[in-house]
Amino acid sequence: MKNFRLPRKLKKKLHGNLFLYPADENGNRLMAFPHRNQEDYNAVKTRIALDIMYNENPKVERKAYLEKMNKEVIVTDEELRNYVDDIFAFKFRNPSFNTLLKAKNHPKSAVAYYNFVNAYKLSKTEDGYKNICCMAVDKAKELLRK
């Protein structure tokens, strides 16, 4: 049996990524090692096994995500206070609330306010959006400084 050999640069490039075969009927996926195995390498070349970070249409998904997050939503100050109290620890509540109030009325940083409100509403149904709320406040601070 002939040894499987790849050029050094290609082998390094493939070694850094995680490749998976399509899921079976139970939802389990096998891992491919294209830098070691000829069959796995052929599967990666024919796009049977894909990189875990592979995305078919990244621009389309990013555009849909931004439309969802940048949707203009205005809430009352009391509701905003409740949102901030729910997300942040006690010592970060007042500075975050004040930042969001300033961002709400500032044309350049209003998008960060919208991101916060939309992410908070999505955090009630999906995981991972509370971090986006925190990042929206940081982005609002940055945009207000400019």
C-alpha positions as CSV (number, residue, x, y, z in Angstrom):
1,M,0.0,0.0,0.0
2,K,1.4,3.4,-1.0
3,N,1.8,6.0,1.7
4,F,-0.4,9.0,1.6
5,R,1.6,12.2,1.2
6,L,0.5,15.8,0.8
7,P,2.6,18.9,0.2
8,R,3.7,20.5,3.5
9,K,1.7,23.7,3.2
10,L,-1.5,21.9,2.2
11,K,-1.1,19.5,5.0
12,K,-0.6,22.3,7.5
13,K,-3.7,24.1,6.2
14,L,-5.8,21.0,6.5
15,H,-4.5,20.0,9.9
16,G,-5.7,23.3,11.5
17,N,-9.4,22.7,10.5
18,L,-12.1,20.4,11.8
19,F,-13.9,18.4,9.0
20,L,-17.1,16.5,9.5
21,Y,-19.0,14.0,7.4
22,P,-22.8,14.5,7.0
23,A,-25.0,13.3,9.8
24,D,-26.4,9.8,9.9
25,E,-30.1,9.0,10.8
26,N,-29.3,9.5,14.5
27,G,-27.7,12.9,13.9
28,N,-24.2,11.6,14.6
29,R,-21.3,12.9,12.5
30,L,-17.9,11.3,11.9
31,M,-14.8,13.4,11.9
32,A,-12.5,13.4,8.9
33,F,-8.7,13.7,9.0
34,P,-7.8,14.8,5.4
35,H,-4.2,15.5,6.4
36,R,-3.7,11.8,7.3
37,N,-6.1,9.7,5.2
38,Q,-6.6,9.5,1.5
39,E,-10.3,8.7,1.7
40,D,-10.9,11.7,3.9
41,Y,-8.9,13.9,1.7
42,N,-11.0,12.9,-1.3
43,A,-14.2,13.5,0.7
44,V,-13.0,17.0,1.5
45,K,-12.1,17.7,-2.1
46,T,-15.5,16.5,-3.3
47,R,-17.2,18.5,-0.5
48,I,-18.7,15.4,1.1
49,A,-16.9,16.2,4.3
50,L,-17.1,19.9,5.2
51,D,-15.2,22.2,7.5
52,I,-17.2,22.8,10.7
53,M,-17.0,26.6,10.0
54,Y,-18.2,26.2,6.4
55,N,-21.0,28.4,5.5
56,E,-22.8,28.2,2.1
57,N,-24.0,31.8,1.9
58,P,-22.3,33.9,4.6
59,K,-23.5,37.2,3.0
60,V,-27.1,36.2,2.9
61,E,-27.1,34.9,6.5
62,R,-25.2,38.1,7.7
63,K,-27.7,40.3,5.9
64,A,-30.7,38.5,7.5
65,Y,-29.1,38.7,10.9
66,L,-28.4,42.4,10.6
67,E,-32.0,43.0,9.4
68,K,-33.2,41.2,12.5
69,M,-30.9,43.0,14.9
70,N,-31.1,46.5,13.4
71,K,-34.9,46.6,13.2
72,E,-36.1,49.9,14.7
73,V,-37.8,49.3,18.0
74,I,-38.5,51.9,20.7
75,V,-39.4,50.9,24.2
76,T,-40.3,53.1,27.1
77,D,-37.6,54.1,29.7
78,E,-39.3,51.9,32.3
79,E,-39.1,48.9,30.0
80,L,-35.5,49.7,29.2
81,R,-34.7,49.9,32.9
82,N,-36.2,46.4,33.4
83,Y,-34.2,45.0,30.5
84,V,-31.0,46.4,31.8
85,D,-31.8,45.2,35.4
86,D,-32.4,41.7,34.0
87,I,-29.2,41.6,32.0
88,F,-26.5,43.4,34.1
89,A,-25.1,43.0,37.5
90,F,-25.9,45.7,40.1
91,K,-22.8,47.8,39.7
92,F,-23.2,48.0,35.9
93,R,-26.9,48.8,35.7
94,N,-26.9,52.6,36.0
95,P,-23.9,53.3,33.6
96,S,-25.4,50.9,31.0
97,F,-28.9,52.4,31.3
98,N,-27.5,55.9,31.0
99,T,-25.5,54.9,27.9
100,L,-28.5,53.3,26.3
101,L,-30.6,56.4,27.0
102,K,-28.0,58.6,25.3
103,A,-27.7,56.2,22.4
104,K,-31.5,56.2,21.9
105,N,-31.5,59.9,21.2
106,H,-28.2,60.0,19.2
107,P,-28.5,59.4,15.5
108,K,-25.2,57.6,15.1
109,S,-25.5,55.3,18.1
110,A,-29.2,54.5,17.8
111,V,-28.4,51.3,16.0
112,A,-26.6,50.0,19.1
113,Y,-29.8,50.8,21.1
114,Y,-31.9,48.8,18.6
115,N,-29.4,45.9,18.8
116,F,-29.8,45.9,22.6
117,V,-33.6,45.8,22.5
118,N,-33.8,43.2,19.8
119,A,-31.2,41.0,21.4
120,Y,-33.0,41.2,24.7
121,K,-36.2,40.1,23.1
122,L,-34.5,37.3,21.3
123,S,-32.7,36.2,24.5
124,K,-36.1,35.2,25.9
125,T,-36.5,32.5,23.2
126,E,-33.0,31.7,22.1
127,D,-29.6,31.3,23.9
128,G,-26.6,33.4,23.3
129,Y,-28.3,36.8,22.9
130,K,-27.5,38.1,26.3
131,N,-23.9,38.5,25.3
132,I,-25.0,40.5,22.3
133,C,-26.9,42.8,24.7
134,C,-23.6,43.5,26.6
135,M,-21.7,44.0,23.3
136,A,-24.4,46.5,22.1
137,V,-23.8,48.6,25.2
138,D,-20.1,48.6,24.5
139,K,-20.7,49.6,20.9
140,A,-23.0,52.4,22.0
141,K,-20.3,53.7,24.3
142,E,-17.8,53.6,21.4
143,L,-20.2,55.4,19.0
144,L,-21.1,58.0,21.6
145,R,-17.4,58.9,22.0
146,K,-17.0,59.6,18.3
